[in-house]
Structure formats: structure tokens, C-alpha cells
């Protein structure tokens, strides 16, 4: 069972599967019917849907009972509104569970060495003497200055991974904001069309979209980087031309833009190479 299944399981355990006034579950439905309905409405994966069972406790101290056969008839809607019933994904030994975390100093100090090792493992064909560049979004909340300085130094020393923090308060020069998130969003909107407008369902669609995102789209964003620098130069340091001239600058970037780019080199990222690592603003979180 993968992490996405564990995430969905956690959401369902919080009782988000059924709310008063919704008609997802109707009287006379079997457990099989419920599985298919929720699979469609919440974009559940097959292995998650097939593990859905209804847990029932007659009293606080009683052992739980389960509706676990697809032909089991569900209780009435009136009964389901009580606290005695809970739809869960039946977990098995060895399944992964996802825990909430925060990218604070403690988390980053522990995780970044793992990130360095994971990057080198994924790019095993790159000799150690050749640096690999890791772009970080420079957002706040990712550790104190001391912690950041330490993991930047450690990644360079231990793995020859060079951390490059993007310019603060400059989304126009942030390649993530420039196009990667928009490229991902376009795939999400296509895959999620007609799906249930629910946070858990959207999360599943985003994960699916990341897996289907074409690598060329990331490369296109990287190539546009220098053209954006040209537009900033043309606007004397402003960013007003970036949107107004989007798609209109069909030429090679200037030498000045090339020089600016060389100050902060960053190879394009390939989502196939990074899976199953999850990327959050180009910070790699070990799932």
C-alpha cells in the first residue's frame, strides 16, 4: 500500500467520507456500491477502494464489528449519522502510514542529509566530483539561519549537492512560480474535470498529475527563464513586461541574460527521476 493510500485512509478516518445532507450513500446500498461511489467521487485508487470497510461498535467498550463483504447491505442513513459507524481502509501489516509534519528546523536538520543521499542515489550515473544543483524556494519557515547554513554546507561536503536559494520576494524569477506549478495545474484541471470538489480527492488528482507530467514541460519553463531575465532588463528591473509579452519574445536570450543565468545554474528537473520523492517548492521531502 503506497503513501497516497495511507493519506486517504487518514482522511477517511477523520470522518470526511460522509456528511449530513449529502446523497453519496442511499438506503439499500451494498458495501460494494459504496466502494464504487466513493472511488468515483473521491478519486480513490483501486486498492484503497477494495479495502474500504464499515466499522461498527455497539458500545464504547465493545469490540468492533465490520461490514466487509461487498454484498453486505449498508445501515440506513439515519443509523449512519450516529457515532457508532466509521468507514475505514483496513490496514495490514507492513502498510505505510503518513504522519503530519512541519518543515521547521528540527525537520529540516534531520531530512536534508536524507535528501542529499536520495539525490545521489537517483542520479547515480553522475560522478561525485560533478556537482548537482538543488533549487530551494527561499520561503520562510524552513529552519533558522544557522540550520540552513549547516545543511547547505553539509550537502556540499558530503554529497557535492549545491543548494541554490532563489531570489526572495521575486516570483517572476522563481522557476517554480514562473511555470512549473501552472503546468501542473493544467494537468490537474484536465484530470479532475467532473470529479468531486473535495480536498482529499484533489490531493489524489495532484499526485496522479505529477506522475503524468511530461518532462518537456519542465524543460520549457527552464528555457523561458533567460527570456524572462531579458524582459526584466528591458523594464529596467521591473516585471511589468513578463505577462504582457508572454509568448511574444521569439528569439534567443541576450548575452546579458545568459550571464545572469550562469550565476545561478540549475539543470531542469525530470519528474520520472525524482519519483517517488515528493517535491514541495523544490524542497525534497522523503515520503
Backbone as CSV, one residue per row, in Angstrom:
resi,resn,N_x,N_y,N_z,CA_x,CA_y,CA_z,C_x,C_y,C_z
1,UNK,0.854,-1.196,0.000,0.000,0.000,0.000,0.886,1.240,0.000
2,UNK,0.676,2.180,-0.929,1.564,3.319,-1.025,1.139,4.449,-0.106
3,UNK,1.935,5.505,-0.102,1.687,6.608,0.829,0.372,7.299,0.537
4,UNK,0.020,7.394,-0.757,-1.240,8.051,-1.089,-2.423,7.314,-0.481
5,UNK,-2.359,5.974,-0.477,-3.432,5.196,0.137,-3.510,5.476,1.632
6,UNK,-2.348,5.561,2.276,-2.317,5.837,3.706,-2.872,7.227,3.997
7,UNK,-2.576,8.186,3.108,-3.094,9.540,3.283,-4.607,9.549,3.187
8,UNK,-5.134,8.856,2.175,-6.581,8.775,2.002,-7.220,8.084,3.193
9,UNK,-6.578,7.021,3.671,-7.084,6.325,4.849,-7.204,7.263,6.032
10,UNK,-6.181,8.104,6.232,-6.219,9.048,7.337,-7.356,10.030,7.209
11,UNK,-7.606,10.491,5.985,-8.697,11.442,5.768,-10.049,10.802,6.051
12,UNK,-10.215,9.556,5.591,-11.485,8.872,5.813,-11.691,8.585,7.293
13,UNK,-10.593,8.263,7.999,-10.711,8.002,9.432,-11.186,9.239,10.199
14,UNK,-10.936,10.420,9.629,-11.407,11.647,10.296,-12.883,11.898,10.033
15,UNK,-13.531,10.983,9.325,-14.969,11.095,9.128,-15.363,11.959,7.957
16,UNK,-14.447,12.222,7.027,-14.759,13.119,5.922,-15.534,12.445,4.789
17,UNK,-15.772,11.161,4.926,-16.413,10.439,3.830,-17.906,10.706,3.741
18,UNK,-18.530,11.094,4.816,-19.981,11.256,4.804,-20.387,12.451,5.631
19,UNK,-21.225,13.303,5.049,-21.729,14.474,5.778,-23.242,14.541,5.610
20,UNK,-23.883,15.073,6.636,-25.335,15.202,6.610,-25.756,16.066,5.422
21,UNK,-26.763,15.618,4.695,-27.262,16.389,3.575,-26.685,15.935,2.239
22,UNK,-25.620,15.147,2.258,-25.058,14.647,1.011,-25.735,13.323,0.660
23,UNK,-25.823,13.051,-0.608,-26.559,11.851,-1.040,-25.632,10.793,-1.614
24,UNK,-24.402,10.760,-1.100,-23.464,9.756,-1.601,-23.908,8.358,-1.214
25,UNK,-24.468,8.225,-0.023,-24.933,6.921,0.449,-26.448,6.958,0.536
26,UNK,-27.083,6.028,-0.132,-28.548,5.969,-0.109,-28.995,4.655,0.498
27,UNK,-30.188,4.643,1.033,-30.718,3.431,1.658,-30.744,2.275,0.663
28,UNK,-30.321,1.098,1.136,-30.332,-0.098,0.308,-29.034,-0.370,-0.427
29,UNK,-28.060,0.550,-0.311,-26.781,0.325,-0.987,-26.002,-0.779,-0.292
30,UNK,-25.263,-1.552,-1.076,-24.357,-2.541,-0.508,-22.990,-1.884,-0.298
31,UNK,-22.128,-2.584,0.416,-20.773,-2.075,0.609,-20.066,-1.927,-0.741
32,UNK,-20.327,-2.843,-1.656,-19.748,-2.746,-2.996,-20.183,-1.480,-3.707
33,UNK,-21.470,-1.116,-3.552,-21.972,0.112,-4.152,-21.267,1.324,-3.562
34,UNK,-21.080,1.307,-2.239,-20.420,2.414,-1.561,-18.977,2.547,-2.038
35,UNK,-18.291,1.421,-2.177,-16.908,1.450,-2.650,-16.817,2.108,-4.019
36,UNK,-17.701,1.727,-4.931,-17.661,2.287,-6.279,-18.019,3.770,-6.275
37,UNK,-19.004,4.149,-5.450,-19.408,5.554,-5.380,-18.283,6.430,-4.847
38,UNK,-17.678,5.984,-3.756,-16.608,6.775,-3.155,-15.353,6.761,-4.017
39,UNK,-15.112,5.662,-4.711,-13.964,5.604,-5.628,-14.087,6.671,-6.692
40,UNK,-15.299,6.846,-7.216,-15.524,7.848,-8.252,-15.490,9.260,-7.692
41,UNK,-16.194,9.474,-6.583,-16.339,10.821,-6.042,-15.051,11.355,-5.431
42,UNK,-14.242,10.480,-4.843,-13.038,10.912,-4.145,-11.751,10.517,-4.871
43,UNK,-11.877,10.030,-6.098,-10.707,9.631,-6.895,-9.828,8.631,-6.133
44,UNK,-10.454,7.669,-5.458,-9.687,6.672,-4.717,-9.025,5.691,-5.669
45,UNK,-7.864,5.199,-5.291,-7.203,4.168,-6.066,-7.894,2.827,-5.813
46,UNK,-7.696,1.899,-6.755,-8.400,0.616,-6.675,-8.117,-0.113,-5.364
47,UNK,-6.836,-0.134,-4.954,-6.510,-0.899,-3.752,-7.073,-0.248,-2.498
48,UNK,-7.274,1.071,-2.537,-7.918,1.742,-1.405,-9.396,1.388,-1.375
49,UNK,-10.054,1.512,-2.522,-11.497,1.261,-2.579,-11.835,-0.166,-2.141
50,UNK,-11.009,-1.130,-2.555,-11.303,-2.522,-2.215,-11.065,-2.834,-0.744
51,UNK,-10.346,-1.969,-0.053,-10.105,-2.178,1.380,-11.102,-1.430,2.256
52,UNK,-11.983,-0.658,1.657,-12.961,0.079,2.459,-13.906,-0.876,3.180
53,UNK,-14.010,-0.708,4.476,-14.952,-1.481,5.285,-15.667,-0.532,6.227
54,UNK,-16.808,-0.938,6.691,-17.553,-0.131,7.645,-17.379,-0.731,9.036
55,UNK,-16.796,0.036,9.933,-16.573,-0.427,11.302,-17.738,0.003,12.176
56,UNK,-18.189,-0.896,13.034,-19.352,-0.639,13.877,-19.047,-1.075,15.309
57,UNK,-19.346,-0.216,16.271,-19.184,-0.555,17.689,-20.526,-0.364,18.385
58,UNK,-21.033,-1.433,18.979,-22.327,-1.373,19.645,-22.268,-0.513,20.897
59,UNK,-21.095,-0.493,21.535,-20.906,0.348,22.710,-19.442,0.736,22.786
60,UNK,-19.119,1.649,23.704,-17.756,2.156,23.817,-16.765,1.043,24.139
61,UNK,-17.184,0.073,24.939,-16.291,-0.986,25.379,-16.354,-2.232,24.503
62,UNK,-17.286,-2.275,23.587,-17.458,-3.476,22.758,-16.376,-3.554,21.687
63,UNK,-16.044,-4.784,21.296,-15.114,-4.978,20.195,-15.775,-4.541,18.887
64,UNK,-15.000,-3.995,17.972,-15.596,-3.540,16.708,-16.057,-4.703,15.842
65,UNK,-17.139,-4.481,15.129,-17.622,-5.411,14.113,-17.457,-4.730,12.756
66,UNK,-17.446,-5.530,11.672,-17.157,-4.959,10.367,-18.160,-5.418,9.317
67,UNK,-18.589,-4.490,8.486,-19.221,-4.813,7.221,-18.066,-4.856,6.218
68,UNK,-17.679,-6.058,5.785,-16.506,-6.140,4.922,-16.728,-6.939,3.641
69,UNK,-17.935,-7.477,3.455,-18.243,-8.171,2.219,-18.938,-7.198,1.268
70,UNK,-18.578,-7.242,-0.006,-19.140,-6.280,-0.960,-20.659,-6.375,-1.071
71,UNK,-21.230,-7.533,-0.688,-22.681,-7.707,-0.773,-23.395,-7.335,0.526
72,UNK,-22.643,-6.947,1.565,-23.276,-6.527,2.816,-24.109,-5.268,2.570
73,UNK,-25.341,-5.285,3.043,-26.217,-4.120,2.883,-25.892,-3.093,3.960
74,UNK,-25.713,-1.856,3.557,-25.343,-0.799,4.490,-26.508,-0.456,5.414
75,UNK,-26.197,0.019,6.617,-27.256,0.504,7.507,-27.984,1.687,6.875
76,UNK,-29.088,2.064,7.456,-29.855,3.193,6.924,-29.093,4.502,7.123
77,UNK,-29.466,5.516,6.398,-28.817,6.825,6.530,-28.984,7.366,7.937
78,UNK,-30.110,7.089,8.562,-30.329,7.553,9.939,-29.329,6.911,10.871
79,UNK,-29.077,5.624,10.696,-28.108,4.936,11.542,-26.678,5.440,11.291
80,UNK,-26.379,5.699,10.025,-25.029,6.140,9.695,-24.685,7.496,10.301
81,UNK,-25.687,8.292,10.609,-25.429,9.613,11.189,-25.010,9.519,12.653
82,UNK,-25.108,8.345,13.242,-24.668,8.183,14.633,-23.155,7.996,14.655
83,UNK,-22.600,8.067,15.856,-21.148,7.932,16.007,-20.686,6.476,16.069
84,UNK,-21.606,5.529,15.901,-21.244,4.122,16.032,-20.587,3.562,14.775
85,UNK,-20.735,4.276,13.657,-20.228,3.764,12.388,-19.068,4.620,11.886
86,UNK,-18.092,3.942,11.300,-16.936,4.645,10.766,-16.402,3.881,9.568
87,UNK,-16.304,4.574,8.421,-15.748,3.942,7.240,-14.236,4.075,7.289
88,UNK,-13.528,2.961,7.131,-12.070,2.976,7.242,-11.474,2.130,6.122
89,UNK,-10.200,2.355,5.864,-9.438,1.466,4.995,-8.745,0.457,5.901
90,UNK,-9.038,-0.798,5.692,-8.454,-1.836,6.554,-6.953,-1.920,6.289
91,UNK,-6.182,-1.672,7.338,-4.731,-1.676,7.224,-4.188,-3.075,7.483
92,UNK,-3.069,-3.380,6.841,-2.410,-4.659,7.011,-0.972,-4.442,7.460
93,UNK,-0.382,-5.468,8.028,0.991,-5.381,8.494,1.912,-4.990,7.348
94,UNK,2.747,-3.996,7.595,3.673,-3.537,6.575,3.190,-2.337,5.785
95,UNK,1.905,-1.949,5.963,1.396,-0.768,5.273,2.054,0.499,5.803
96,UNK,2.212,1.482,4.936,2.774,2.761,5.338,1.679,3.662,5.879
97,UNK,2.008,4.407,6.907,1.105,5.426,7.438,1.810,6.769,7.340
98,UNK,1.071,7.778,6.976,1.646,9.107,6.823,1.309,9.955,8.049
99,UNK,2.326,10.628,8.570,2.132,11.493,9.716,2.329,12.943,9.299
100,UNK,1.563,13.833,9.920,1.719,15.251,9.645,3.096,15.709,10.117
101,UNK,3.657,16.645,9.394,4.949,17.187,9.797,5.023,18.655,9.406
102,UNK,6.017,19.339,9.904,6.248,20.738,9.572,7.709,20.886,9.183
103,UNK,7.964,21.667,8.127,9.346,21.844,7.656,10.074,22.870,8.517
104,UNK,10.114,22.626,9.815,10.785,23.534,10.731,12.248,23.121,10.870
105,UNK,12.960,23.759,11.791,14.394,23.498,11.945,14.678,22.033,12.237
106,UNK,13.927,21.445,13.161,14.156,20.055,13.543,13.965,19.123,12.357
107,UNK,12.890,19.349,11.610,12.586,18.505,10.465,13.649,18.657,9.384
108,UNK,14.026,19.902,9.075,14.983,20.138,8.000,16.370,19.599,8.349
109,UNK,16.772,19.749,9.622,18.080,19.242,10.038,18.151,17.731,9.885
110,UNK,17.047,17.040,10.138,17.005,15.587,10.015,16.869,15.147,8.556
111,UNK,16.069,15.877,7.782,15.688,15.418,6.457,16.695,15.758,5.367
112,UNK,17.341,16.920,5.444,18.198,17.342,4.343,19.358,16.385,4.060
113,UNK,20.005,15.784,5.078,21.014,14.758,4.751,20.403,13.574,3.998
114,UNK,19.167,13.210,4.329,18.482,12.149,3.609,18.213,12.578,2.170
115,UNK,17.891,13.867,1.994,17.660,14.400,0.656,18.932,14.290,-0.185
116,UNK,20.085,14.688,0.420,21.347,14.597,-0.297,21.653,13.177,-0.742
117,UNK,21.446,12.220,0.164,21.688,10.815,-0.173,20.733,10.342,-1.257
118,UNK,19.467,10.771,-1.169,18.468,10.356,-2.155,18.770,10.927,-3.533
119,UNK,19.228,12.171,-3.585,19.574,12.788,-4.874,20.712,12.014,-5.534
120,UNK,21.752,11.706,-4.754,22.884,10.981,-5.325,22.474,9.562,-5.757
121,UNK,21.559,8.962,-5.022,21.086,7.629,-5.403,20.295,7.680,-6.704
122,UNK,19.474,8.716,-6.868,18.670,8.850,-8.073,19.523,9.182,-9.284
123,UNK,20.571,9.961,-9.061,21.468,10.346,-10.151,22.806,9.627,-9.981
124,UNK,22.738,8.319,-9.823,23.934,7.520,-9.562,24.932,7.582,-10.707
125,UNK,24.458,7.907,-11.902,25.342,7.986,-13.049,26.185,9.247,-13.102
126,UNK,25.885,10.206,-12.219,26.654,11.459,-12.180,27.834,11.266,-11.226
127,UNK,29.069,11.385,-11.714,30.231,11.203,-10.832,30.203,12.175,-9.658
128,UNK,30.775,11.747,-8.527,30.734,12.562,-7.317,31.428,13.920,-7.492
129,UNK,32.426,13.984,-8.371,33.148,15.254,-8.498,32.352,16.296,-9.289
130,UNK,31.251,15.860,-9.917,30.384,16.791,-10.644,29.246,17.203,-9.723
131,UNK,29.084,18.499,-9.458,28.037,18.932,-8.528,26.634,18.779,-9.108
132,UNK,25.689,18.547,-8.247,24.266,18.547,-8.602,23.642,19.725,-7.879
133,UNK,22.842,20.506,-8.584,22.273,21.726,-8.014,20.843,21.493,-7.555
134,UNK,20.555,21.917,-6.353,19.220,21.808,-5.772,18.669,23.208,-5.537
135,UNK,17.605,23.547,-6.249,16.968,24.850,-6.069,15.975,24.786,-4.907
136,UNK,16.044,25.776,-4.044,15.087,25.903,-2.936,14.387,27.252,-3.063
137,UNK,13.142,27.306,-2.600,12.337,28.489,-2.887,12.639,29.680,-1.981
138,UNK,13.447,29.483,-0.956,13.841,30.580,-0.065,12.675,31.114,0.763
139,UNK,11.623,30.311,0.897,10.493,30.731,1.735,10.860,30.610,3.202
140,UNK,10.175,31.361,4.022,10.417,31.282,5.449,9.872,29.995,6.046
141,UNK,10.254,29.721,7.274,9.733,28.554,7.968,10.484,27.275,7.697
142,UNK,11.609,27.343,6.948,12.368,26.135,6.628,13.615,26.028,7.491
143,UNK,13.551,26.543,8.702,14.682,26.439,9.607,15.339,27.775,9.877
144,UNK,16.022,27.845,11.000,16.738,29.069,11.352,17.919,29.269,10.405
145,UNK,18.484,30.466,10.431,19.637,30.749,9.572,20.780,29.772,9.849
146,UNK,20.973,29.430,11.133,22.047,28.512,11.495,21.805,27.121,10.923
147,UNK,20.561,26.646,11.007,20.238,25.318,10.480,20.401,25.289,8.962
148,UNK,19.911,26.352,8.299,20.034,26.423,6.842,21.503,26.410,6.434
149,UNK,22.324,27.229,7.098,23.749,27.297,6.770,24.417,25.936,6.950
150,UNK,24.006,25.199,7.997,24.623,23.890,8.265,24.245,22.873,7.204
151,UNK,22.948,22.778,6.846,22.589,21.747,5.877,23.097,22.105,4.476
152,UNK,23.223,23.404,4.177,23.815,23.792,2.898,25.273,23.337,2.838
153,UNK,26.011,23.566,3.924,27.418,23.158,3.981,27.556,21.637,3.974
154,UNK,26.696,20.958,4.719,26.779,19.500,4.809,26.480,18.832,3.467
155,UNK,25.458,19.330,2.746,25.123,18.731,1.458,26.259,18.908,0.454
156,UNK,26.923,20.061,0.529,28.050,20.285,-0.374,29.222,19.378,-0.008
157,UNK,29.518,19.264,1.288,30.668,18.490,1.742,30.443,16.982,1.573
158,UNK,29.265,16.507,1.947,29.022,15.064,1.972,28.557,14.490,0.634
159,UNK,27.855,15.311,-0.173,27.255,14.779,-1.398,27.577,15.597,-2.649
160,UNK,28.293,16.691,-2.480,28.550,17.614,-3.597,27.243,18.052,-4.241
161,UNK,26.244,18.295,-3.405,24.967,18.862,-3.837,24.975,20.333,-3.435
162,UNK,24.841,21.205,-4.416,24.919,22.642,-4.183,23.509,23.216,-4.052
163,UNK,23.207,23.764,-2.891,21.894,24.379,-2.667,21.902,25.810,-3.205
164,UNK,20.909,26.136,-3.999,20.758,27.494,-4.511,19.391,28.004,-4.077
165,UNK,19.398,29.023,-3.222,18.141,29.628,-2.791,17.737,30.706,-3.794
166,UNK,16.524,30.618,-4.278,16.053,31.575,-5.267,15.893,32.961,-4.646
167,UNK,15.845,33.961,-5.513,15.754,35.337,-5.048,14.503,35.539,-4.207
168,UNK,14.634,36.137,-3.021,13.442,36.360,-2.190,12.538,37.442,-2.780
169,UNK,11.247,37.304,-2.530,10.244,38.289,-2.953,10.364,38.615,-4.437
170,UNK,10.638,37.599,-5.248,10.767,37.799,-6.693,10.169,36.613,-7.440
171,UNK,8.847,36.457,-7.399,8.220,35.296,-8.037,8.456,35.230,-9.536
172,UNK,8.717,36.381,-10.176,8.922,36.377,-11.619,10.191,35.628,-12.000
173,UNK,11.177,35.580,-11.105,12.413,34.856,-11.397,12.450,33.498,-10.707
174,UNK,11.351,33.114,-10.118,11.227,31.821,-9.464,10.668,30.836,-10.482
175,UNK,11.481,29.889,-10.925,11.043,28.991,-11.993,9.846,28.139,-11.590
176,UNK,9.718,27.897,-10.292,8.548,27.144,-9.839,7.279,27.940,-10.092
177,UNK,7.272,29.201,-9.597,6.101,30.052,-9.780,5.951,30.476,-11.236
178,UNK,7.061,30.568,-11.941,7.031,31.011,-13.334,6.224,30.084,-14.224
179,UNK,6.304,28.792,-13.989,5.580,27.921,-14.898,5.331,26.510,-14.449
180,UNK,6.162,25.985,-13.538,6.005,24.573,-13.184,4.665,24.317,-12.513
181,UNK,4.305,25.199,-11.571,3.022,24.983,-10.894,1.866,25.169,-11.867
182,UNK,2.013,26.130,-12.805,0.943,26.327,-13.786,0.845,25.132,-14.734
183,UNK,2.001,24.563,-15.096,1.989,23.371,-15.941,1.305,22.211,-15.228
184,UNK,1.607,22.070,-13.951,0.976,21.012,-13.158,-0.515,21.272,-13.014
185,UNK,-0.874,22.531,-12.800,-2.284,22.889,-12.630,-3.097,22.534,-13.869
186,UNK,-2.531,22.741,-15.059,-3.267,22.446,-16.285,-3.581,20.962,-16.383
187,UNK,-2.643,20.109,-15.931,-2.893,18.670,-15.946,-3.934,18.305,-14.898
188,UNK,-3.840,18.937,-13.717,-4.807,18.678,-12.647,-6.221,19.019,-13.111
189,UNK,-6.375,20.175,-13.744,-7.707,20.597,-14.181,-8.289,19.626,-15.199
190,UNK,-7.428,19.079,-16.051,-7.894,18.117,-17.042,-8.316,16.807,-16.380
191,UNK,-7.483,16.311,-15.468,-7.772,15.030,-14.817,-8.939,15.128,-13.834
192,UNK,-9.109,16.313,-13.217,-10.095,16.454,-12.148,-11.451,16.929,-12.660
193,UNK,-11.554,17.146,-13.968,-12.820,17.624,-14.519,-13.957,16.654,-14.208
194,UNK,-15.004,17.150,-13.608,-16.151,16.318,-13.259,-16.004,15.548,-11.972
195,UNK,-14.838,15.661,-11.337,-14.632,14.964,-10.069,-15.198,15.780,-8.916
196,UNK,-15.309,15.131,-7.781,-15.846,15.767,-6.590,-14.915,16.878,-6.098
197,UNK,-15.495,18.030,-5.770,-14.707,19.154,-5.260,-14.442,18.960,-3.771
198,UNK,-13.477,18.124,-3.483,-13.159,17.770,-2.105,-11.648,17.704,-1.970
199,UNK,-11.123,18.159,-0.833,-9.681,18.275,-0.645,-8.963,16.951,-0.867
200,UNK,-9.474,15.866,-0.303,-8.808,14.577,-0.424,-8.786,14.102,-1.872
201,UNK,-9.901,14.306,-2.587,-9.951,13.915,-3.990,-8.977,14.745,-4.810
202,UNK,-8.883,16.038,-4.501,-7.961,16.910,-5.221,-6.509,16.487,-4.980
203,UNK,-6.179,16.113,-3.738,-4.822,15.664,-3.431,-4.453,14.438,-4.258
204,UNK,-5.370,13.499,-4.379,-5.105,12.310,-5.183,-4.883,12.672,-6.650
205,UNK,-5.677,13.622,-7.159,-5.532,14.038,-8.551,-4.195,14.729,-8.777
206,UNK,-3.755,15.560,-7.819,-2.467,16.246,-7.948,-1.328,15.226,-8.021
207,UNK,-1.386,14.197,-7.168,-0.349,13.173,-7.191,-0.339,12.433,-8.527
208,UNK,-1.521,12.159,-9.065,-1.620,11.488,-10.356,-1.087,12.394,-11.464
209,UNK,-1.407,13.694,-11.380,-0.947,14.650,-12.388,0.567,14.757,-12.391
210,UNK,1.184,14.731,-11.203,2.641,14.796,-11.131,3.270,13.598,-11.848
211,UNK,2.671,12.430,-11.681,3.195,11.248,-12.341,3.042,11.297,-13.852
212,UNK,2.041,12.037,-14.340,1.796,12.104,-15.776,2.377,13.350,-16.433
213,UNK,2.973,14.243,-15.639,3.515,15.479,-16.190,4.688,15.180,-17.126
214,UNK,4.634,15.717,-18.341,5.692,15.494,-19.315,6.938,16.275,-18.931
215,UNK,8.096,15.620,-19.020,9.352,16.258,-18.643,9.633,17.487,-19.500
216,UNK,9.170,17.487,-20.763,9.446,18.614,-21.655,8.835,19.903,-21.128
217,UNK,7.750,19.785,-20.348,7.133,20.987,-19.798,8.045,21.650,-18.776
218,UNK,8.768,20.843,-18.008,9.726,21.407,-17.063,10.896,22.050,-17.811
219,UNK,11.331,21.411,-18.879,12.416,21.967,-19.677,12.005,23.296,-20.302
220,UNK,10.764,23.392,-20.783,10.286,24.637,-21.383,10.308,25.788,-20.385
221,UNK,9.960,25.487,-19.134,9.997,26.525,-18.097,11.425,26.997,-17.879
222,UNK,12.335,26.057,-17.836,13.750,26.413,-17.649,14.267,27.256,-18.799
223,UNK,13.874,26.916,-20.036,14.321,27.682,-21.193,13.752,29.103,-21.182
224,UNK,12.559,29.260,-20.671,11.943,30.597,-20.627,12.616,31.488,-19.588
225,UNK,13.327,30.886,-18.657,13.995,31.632,-17.582,14.825,32.791,-18.131
226,UNK,15.652,32.533,-19.161,16.512,33.579,-19.695,15.712,34.654,-20.421
227,UNK,14.617,34.254,-21.069,13.780,35.237,-21.738,13.132,36.173,-20.719
228,UNK,12.764,35.632,-19.578,12.214,36.462,-18.510,13.255,37.458,-18.018
229,UNK,14.490,37.006,-17.890,15.556,37.926,-17.490,15.688,39.065,-18.492
230,UNK,15.558,38.776,-19.793,15.616,39.824,-20.809,14.490,40.846,-20.614
231,UNK,13.299,40.361,-20.317,12.165,41.265,-20.121,12.373,42.142,-18.888
232,UNK,12.985,41.585,-17.845,13.284,42.376,-16.650,14.330,43.441,-16.973
233,UNK,15.333,43.064,-17.756,16.350,44.037,-18.166,15.704,45.148,-18.992
234,UNK,14.827,44.764,-19.925,14.144,45.746,-20.769,13.292,46.706,-19.943
235,UNK,12.739,46.210,-18.847,11.878,47.036,-17.992,12.672,47.701,-16.872
236,UNK,13.999,47.774,-17.036,14.860,48.426,-16.039,14.675,47.849,-14.633
237,UNK,14.591,46.530,-14.562,14.477,45.864,-13.271,13.066,45.550,-12.850
238,UNK,12.071,45.991,-13.602,10.673,45.718,-13.261,10.196,44.403,-13.845
239,UNK,8.974,44.022,-13.502,8.435,42.763,-14.018,7.125,42.960,-14.769
240,UNK,6.860,44.213,-15.207,5.580,44.502,-15.851,5.460,43.869,-17.233
241,UNK,6.587,43.586,-17.893,6.550,43.055,-19.252,6.438,41.545,-19.304
242,UNK,6.619,40.893,-18.180,6.664,39.432,-18.183,5.351,38.832,-18.648
243,UNK,4.242,39.357,-18.172,2.942,38.849,-18.588,2.501,39.475,-19.906
244,UNK,2.735,40.779,-20.077,2.260,41.451,-21.287,2.966,40.946,-22.540
245,UNK,4.182,40.436,-22.408,4.919,39.917,-23.553,5.065,38.409,-23.494
246,UNK,4.216,37.763,-22.729,4.282,36.301,-22.662,3.986,35.729,-24.047
247,UNK,4.894,34.909,-24.537,4.706,34.263,-25.830,5.102,35.101,-27.027
248,UNK,5.512,36.350,-26.794,5.831,37.238,-27.912,7.332,37.360,-28.171
249,UNK,8.165,36.830,-27.288,9.607,37.009,-27.399,10.214,35.759,-28.045
250,UNK,10.161,35.699,-29.387,10.640,34.511,-30.083,12.065,34.751,-30.599
251,UNK,13.004,34.712,-29.724,14.388,34.905,-30.101,15.270,34.307,-29.026
252,UNK,16.543,34.219,-29.314,17.481,33.723,-28.333,17.684,34.767,-27.242
253,UNK,17.912,34.347,-25.995,18.167,35.310,-24.931,19.454,36.075,-25.181
254,UNK,19.526,37.267,-24.630,20.707,38.097,-24.814,21.896,37.542,-24.035
255,UNK,23.090,38.038,-24.376,24.290,37.632,-23.652,24.185,38.031,-22.184
256,UNK,23.548,39.171,-21.927,23.392,39.632,-20.544,22.538,38.667,-19.749
257,UNK,21.470,38.186,-20.380,20.617,37.212,-19.696,21.357,35.899,-19.477
258,UNK,22.158,35.498,-20.474,22.957,34.283,-20.322,23.915,34.412,-19.141
259,UNK,24.539,35.580,-19.010,25.479,35.797,-17.904,24.775,35.729,-16.565
260,UNK,23.554,36.312,-16.490,22.800,36.271,-15.237,22.440,34.835,-14.885
261,UNK,22.087,34.064,-15.894,21.705,32.673,-15.645,22.887,31.855,-15.138
262,UNK,24.063,32.141,-15.656,25.242,31.379,-15.260,25.630,31.621,-13.813
263,UNK,25.125,32.710,-13.230,25.431,32.979,-11.830,24.722,31.998,-10.917
264,UNK,23.578,31.494,-11.347,22.808,30.537,-10.535,22.364,29.382,-11.425
265,UNK,23.295,28.469,-11.795,22.927,27.376,-12.699,21.976,26.398,-12.039
266,UNK,21.078,25.851,-12.834,20.145,24.849,-12.313,19.686,23.972,-13.455
267,UNK,20.030,22.688,-13.453,19.573,21.795,-14.512,18.079,21.552,-14.378
268,UNK,17.371,21.346,-15.504,15.931,21.068,-15.422,15.684,19.769,-14.690
269,UNK,14.560,19.715,-13.980,14.220,18.529,-13.205,13.324,17.609,-14.021
270,UNK,13.532,16.341,-13.899,12.719,15.346,-14.574,11.877,14.627,-13.523
271,UNK,10.535,14.737,-13.593,9.696,14.118,-12.559,9.880,12.619,-12.458
272,UNK,10.219,11.943,-13.581,10.412,10.498,-13.524,11.634,10.146,-12.682
273,UNK,12.657,11.003,-12.741,13.860,10.736,-11.963,13.629,10.942,-10.481
274,UNK,12.676,11.817,-10.123,12.504,12.175,-8.721,11.462,11.329,-8.016
275,UNK,10.557,10.694,-8.763,9.572,9.839,-8.139,10.295,8.670,-7.474
276,UNK,9.925,8.211,-6.252,8.747,8.595,-5.503,8.952,9.723,-4.508
277,UNK,10.028,10.476,-4.624,10.183,11.610,-3.742,9.110,12.635,-4.053
278,UNK,8.593,13.286,-3.029,7.602,14.323,-3.235,8.291,15.667,-3.201
279,UNK,7.872,16.568,-4.109,8.522,17.863,-4.198,7.567,18.936,-3.685
280,UNK,8.059,19.735,-2.773,7.297,20.843,-2.232,8.150,22.080,-2.404
281,UNK,7.807,22.892,-3.416,8.601,24.080,-3.736,10.072,23.720,-3.918
282,UNK,10.275,22.591,-4.576,11.621,22.084,-4.892,12.406,21.637,-3.680
283,UNK,11.783,21.664,-2.499,12.404,21.013,-1.340,11.974,19.557,-1.412
284,UNK,12.884,18.627,-1.312,12.539,17.226,-1.420,12.216,16.675,-0.051
285,UNK,10.987,16.191,0.132,10.582,15.561,1.386,10.580,14.058,1.195
286,UNK,11.243,13.347,2.079,11.250,11.895,1.968,9.932,11.354,2.452
287,UNK,9.218,10.678,1.562,7.891,10.174,1.907,8.012,8.946,2.769
